[in-house]
């Protein structure tokens, strides 16, 4: 599984969403037509934005992607498609680089990565207090030790923002078939382990200054080279 990712969040006004959808479909057709060979995964969020997530072998891969992207844009423009013109006034983008933390993520069954079977996603952006990385990691490892000792199916990923806004920031990502399945799993866990879970959460929150939550859905229709 890749460990470094470039993330481009594309913000679209709700009033422009239907137009953006049509324009993006057309752009994806152009990418396919002209042989775009880079890998990326797309997510729609509940805040009228999209995550475009690109796995990187290393930081040099970002330069390679930019070069391929410019070559692709040139081919499309020669074919009569001007992406800058098509997307003008429809969206704005901000970028970040994140790193997957193997030691803080939890997949006891070895089911890593995004799948079409679990398209529903939730992200919790944990903005840590300065200098609290080690303590926060120790608090997460208490969760791992706890789940190792019970027979439950809850899994998660933690990504650490390397370059981006408002750091230090960790991103907790969970996946499910849909939101109903996510809430049912959480309710079942709370009914059995509420006191333990509250204690661990309070311990983790000692090292957090702000939380932000976001929901979303994986979009294989706008993704390329899905993980197997």
C-alpha positions as CSV (number, residue, x, y, z in Angstrom):
1,X,0.0,0.0,0.0
2,X,1.4,3.5,-0.9
3,X,2.3,5.7,2.1
4,X,2.4,9.2,0.6
5,X,-0.4,10.9,-1.2
6,X,-1.1,14.2,-2.9
7,X,-4.6,15.4,-2.1
8,X,-6.3,18.1,-4.2
9,X,-9.6,19.3,-2.7
10,X,-11.8,20.9,-5.3
11,X,-14.5,23.2,-4.0
12,X,-17.7,23.7,-6.1
13,X,-20.5,26.1,-5.3
14,X,-23.8,24.2,-4.8
15,X,-25.4,26.3,-7.5
16,X,-22.7,25.2,-10.0
17,X,-22.7,21.5,-9.0
18,X,-24.9,20.2,-11.9
19,X,-22.8,22.1,-14.5
20,X,-19.6,20.9,-12.8
21,X,-20.8,17.3,-13.0
22,X,-21.3,17.6,-16.8
23,X,-18.0,19.3,-17.3
24,X,-16.1,16.7,-15.2
25,X,-17.7,13.8,-17.1
26,X,-16.5,15.4,-20.3
27,X,-13.0,15.9,-18.9
28,X,-12.8,12.3,-17.7
29,X,-13.7,11.1,-21.2
30,X,-10.9,13.2,-22.6
31,X,-8.4,11.8,-20.0
32,X,-9.4,8.3,-21.2
33,X,-9.2,9.2,-24.8
34,X,-5.7,10.6,-24.6
35,X,-4.3,7.8,-22.4
36,X,-3.9,9.4,-19.0
37,X,-1.8,6.8,-17.2
38,X,-1.6,8.2,-13.7
39,X,-3.5,6.8,-10.7
40,X,-6.0,8.8,-8.7
41,X,-9.1,8.2,-6.6
42,X,-12.0,10.6,-6.3
43,X,-14.3,11.2,-3.4
44,X,-17.4,13.5,-3.1
45,X,-17.9,15.1,0.3
46,X,-21.0,16.4,2.1
47,X,-19.6,20.0,1.8
48,X,-19.8,20.4,-2.0
49,X,-16.2,19.5,-2.6
50,X,-14.2,16.6,-4.1
51,X,-11.0,15.0,-3.0
52,X,-8.7,13.9,-5.7
53,X,-6.2,11.6,-4.1
54,X,-3.0,10.5,-5.9
55,X,-0.6,7.9,-4.5
56,X,3.1,8.8,-4.7
57,X,6.1,6.5,-4.8
58,X,8.2,9.4,-3.5
59,X,8.2,13.2,-3.7
60,X,9.8,13.0,-7.2
61,X,6.6,11.3,-8.3
62,X,4.8,14.7,-7.9
63,X,7.1,16.3,-10.5
64,X,6.5,13.3,-12.8
65,X,2.7,13.8,-12.4
66,X,2.9,17.5,-13.1
67,X,4.9,16.7,-16.3
68,X,2.4,14.1,-17.4
69,X,-0.5,16.4,-16.6
70,X,0.9,19.2,-18.8
71,X,1.5,16.8,-21.6
72,X,-2.1,15.5,-21.3
73,X,-3.5,19.1,-21.3
74,X,-1.5,19.8,-24.5
75,X,-2.9,16.8,-26.2
76,X,-6.5,17.7,-25.2
77,X,-6.1,21.3,-26.3
78,X,-4.8,20.1,-29.7
79,X,-7.9,18.0,-29.9
80,X,-10.1,21.1,-29.3
81,X,-10.6,20.7,-25.6
82,X,-9.5,23.6,-23.4
83,X,-9.8,22.4,-19.7
84,X,-9.0,25.9,-18.3
85,X,-11.9,27.3,-20.3
86,X,-14.3,24.5,-19.4
87,X,-13.7,24.8,-15.7
88,X,-13.4,28.5,-15.5
89,X,-15.5,29.9,-12.6
90,X,-16.7,26.4,-11.6
91,X,-14.2,25.5,-8.8
92,X,-11.2,26.3,-6.7
93,X,-8.5,23.9,-5.5
94,X,-6.2,23.6,-2.5
95,X,-3.6,20.9,-2.1
96,X,-1.8,19.0,0.6
97,X,0.6,16.1,1.0
98,X,-0.3,13.4,3.5
99,X,1.4,10.2,4.8
100,X,-0.4,7.0,5.8
101,X,0.6,5.9,9.2
102,X,0.9,2.1,9.2
103,X,1.6,1.9,12.9
104,X,-1.4,3.9,13.9
105,X,-3.9,2.5,11.4
106,X,-5.8,-0.7,12.2
107,X,-6.6,-3.5,9.8
108,X,-6.5,-6.8,11.6
109,X,-7.8,-8.7,8.6
110,X,-5.4,-7.1,6.2
111,X,-8.0,-5.3,4.1
112,X,-6.1,-2.2,3.2
113,X,-7.1,0.5,0.7
114,X,-10.3,1.7,-0.8
115,X,-12.8,-0.7,-2.2
116,X,-16.1,-0.3,-4.1
117,X,-17.8,-2.5,-1.5
118,X,-17.4,0.2,1.1
119,X,-17.9,3.5,-0.7
120,X,-19.1,5.5,2.4
121,X,-16.3,7.3,4.2
122,X,-15.9,9.6,7.2
123,X,-13.0,11.8,8.0
124,X,-12.1,13.3,11.3
125,X,-9.5,16.0,11.1
126,X,-7.6,16.1,14.4
127,X,-5.6,19.3,14.8
128,X,-3.1,18.4,17.5
129,X,-1.6,20.7,20.1
130,X,1.9,21.7,19.1
131,X,4.5,19.1,20.3
132,X,1.9,16.5,21.3
133,X,2.6,14.0,18.4
134,X,4.2,11.4,20.6
135,X,1.5,11.5,23.3
136,X,-1.3,11.4,20.6
137,X,0.4,8.4,19.0
138,X,0.5,6.6,22.4
139,X,-3.2,7.4,22.9
140,X,-4.0,5.8,19.5
141,X,-2.0,2.7,20.3
142,X,-4.2,2.2,23.4
143,X,-7.1,1.8,20.9
144,X,-5.1,-0.7,18.9
145,X,-4.3,-2.7,22.1
146,X,-8.0,-2.6,23.1
147,X,-9.3,-3.8,19.8
148,X,-6.7,-6.5,19.7
149,X,-8.3,-7.9,22.8
150,X,-11.9,-8.0,21.6
151,X,-13.6,-9.7,18.7
152,X,-15.0,-6.7,16.7
153,X,-14.7,-5.6,13.0
154,X,-13.9,-1.9,13.4
155,X,-11.0,-0.7,11.3
156,X,-9.5,2.7,10.5
157,X,-6.7,4.6,8.8
158,X,-4.7,7.5,10.1
159,X,-3.0,10.0,7.7
160,X,-0.6,12.7,8.9
161,X,-0.5,15.9,7.0
162,X,3.1,16.6,5.9
163,X,2.4,19.8,3.9
164,X,-0.9,21.6,4.2
165,X,-3.0,24.1,6.1
166,X,-3.2,24.3,9.9
167,X,-0.7,21.6,10.9
168,X,0.0,19.4,12.9
169,X,-3.1,17.6,11.7
170,X,-4.0,13.9,11.6
171,X,-6.8,12.5,9.6
172,X,-8.8,9.6,10.9
173,X,-10.6,7.8,8.0
174,X,-13.2,5.1,8.4
175,X,-15.2,3.2,5.7
176,X,-18.5,1.3,5.5
177,X,-21.1,0.1,3.0
178,X,-23.3,3.2,3.9
179,X,-23.9,5.6,6.7
180,X,-26.5,3.3,8.3
181,X,-23.9,0.5,8.6
182,X,-21.4,2.9,10.1
183,X,-23.9,4.1,12.7
184,X,-25.0,0.6,13.5
185,X,-21.4,-0.5,14.1
186,X,-20.7,2.5,16.3
187,X,-23.9,1.9,18.3
188,X,-23.1,-1.7,18.8
189,X,-19.5,-0.9,20.1
190,X,-20.8,1.8,22.4
191,X,-23.5,-0.5,23.9
192,X,-20.7,-3.0,24.8
193,X,-17.7,-0.9,25.5
194,X,-18.9,2.6,26.2
195,X,-16.9,3.3,29.4
196,X,-13.6,2.0,27.8
197,X,-14.2,4.0,24.6
198,X,-15.0,7.2,26.5
199,X,-11.9,6.8,28.6
200,X,-9.6,6.3,25.6
201,X,-11.3,9.2,23.7
202,X,-10.8,11.6,26.6
203,X,-7.2,10.5,26.8
204,X,-6.7,11.2,23.1
205,X,-8.5,14.6,23.3
206,X,-5.9,15.9,25.8
207,X,-3.6,16.3,22.9
208,X,-6.1,17.8,20.4
209,X,-7.0,21.5,20.0
210,X,-9.7,21.2,17.3
211,X,-11.8,18.6,15.5
212,X,-13.6,18.7,12.2
213,X,-15.8,16.0,10.8
214,X,-16.7,15.3,7.2
215,X,-18.7,12.6,5.4
216,X,-18.2,11.5,1.8
217,X,-18.5,8.8,-0.9
218,X,-15.9,7.1,-3.0
219,X,-16.5,7.7,-6.7
220,X,-15.0,4.9,-8.8
221,X,-16.6,6.5,-12.0
222,X,-14.1,9.3,-11.7
223,X,-11.1,7.2,-10.4
224,X,-8.4,5.6,-12.4
225,X,-6.3,2.4,-11.6
226,X,-8.2,1.4,-8.5
227,X,-6.2,-0.6,-5.9
228,X,-6.7,-4.4,-6.2
